[in-house]
């Protein structure tokens, strides 16, 4: 488990940077999703806002995609944690309408 804030934040940025954005390889996508879910659930509630604020718009869009994917395949207690992430992303985006539209549009493709 990631025990300190710095480790969790480094793992978060590594997972975001290494996301397989343009691959058709489903196994690679699922592995990245699993890794990101582990990283997201390792954060304390009080650390989530700092992590979201450390991203640019593209990073926040990608994070929101991972959050929605996590809702599709929940693990024990992941939905509650993902809801906290979702809330912070929505605050970052001033209610998230543009990010939400981009995420949903790309999910339909």
C-alpha positions in Angstrom: 0.0 0.0 0.0 1.0 3.6 -0.6 1.5 5.0 2.9 2.5 8.6 2.6 1.1 11.4 0.5 4.2 11.9 -1.6 4.2 8.2 -2.6 0.5 8.3 -3.5 0.9 11.5 -5.5 3.9 10.2 -7.4 2.1 6.9 -8.2 -0.9 9.0 -9.3 1.2 11.1 -11.7 3.0 8.0 -13.0 -0.3 6.2 -13.7 -1.8 9.3 -15.5 1.4 9.8 -17.6 1.6 6.1 -18.6 -2.0 5.7 -19.5 -2.4 3.8 -22.8 -4.5 6.5 -24.5 -4.4 5.3 -28.1 -4.1 1.6 -27.8 -6.6 -0.9 -29.0 -5.1 -3.6 -26.7 -7.9 -4.3 -24.2 -5.6 -6.1 -21.8 -3.4 -3.1 -21.5 -6.3 -0.8 -20.9 -7.7 -3.1 -18.2 -4.3 -3.3 -16.5 -4.0 0.5 -16.5 -7.5 0.8 -15.1 -6.7 -1.7 -12.3 -3.5 0.2 -11.5 -5.3 3.6 -11.4 -8.1 2.2 -9.2 -5.5 1.0 -6.7 -3.8 4.4 -6.8 -7.0 6.3 -6.4 -8.2 4.1 -3.5 -4.9 4.6 -1.7 -5.5 8.3 -1.1 -6.9 9.7 2.1 -10.0 11.9 1.6 -8.0 14.9 2.6 -5.4 14.3 -0.1 -7.7 14.0 -3.1 -8.1 17.8 -3.8 -4.4 18.3 -3.9 -4.0 15.5 -6.5 -6.8 16.8 -8.7 -5.4 20.4 -8.5 -2.0 19.1 -9.6 -3.4 18.1 -13.1 -4.0 20.2 -16.2 -7.3 19.9 -18.2 -6.2 16.9 -20.2 -5.2 15.1 -17.0 -8.5 15.9 -15.3 -10.3 14.6 -18.4 -8.3 11.4 -18.2 -8.9 11.1 -14.5 -12.7 11.4 -15.0 -12.6 8.6 -17.6 -10.8 6.4 -15.0 -13.4 7.4 -12.4 -16.3 6.4 -14.7 -14.6 3.1 -15.6 -14.2 2.4 -11.9 -17.9 2.9 -11.4 -18.5 0.3 -14.2 -16.5 -2.4 -12.3 -16.6 -1.5 -8.6 -14.5 -3.3 -6.0 -15.1 -3.3 -2.3 -15.5 0.3 -1.1 -14.2 1.7 -4.4 -17.5 3.5 -5.3 -17.4 5.6 -2.1 -13.8 6.7 -2.8 -14.5 7.3 -6.5 -17.4 9.5 -5.6 -15.0 11.6 -3.5 -12.7 11.9 -6.5 -15.7 12.8 -8.8 -16.7 15.5 -6.4 -13.3 17.1 -6.4 -13.0 16.9 -10.2 -16.4 18.6 -10.5 -15.3 21.4 -8.2 -12.1 21.8 -10.2 -14.1 22.1 -13.4 -16.7 24.5 -12.0 -19.4 21.8 -12.0 -17.6 19.8 -14.6 -19.9 20.4 -17.6 -17.1 20.8 -20.2 -15.1 17.9 -18.9 -18.1 15.7 -18.5 -19.1 16.4 -22.1 -15.6 15.6 -23.4 -15.4 12.4 -21.4 -18.9 11.2 -22.5 -18.2 12.1 -26.1 -14.9 10.2 -26.2 -16.6 7.2 -24.5 -19.1 6.9 -27.2 -16.4 6.7 -29.9 
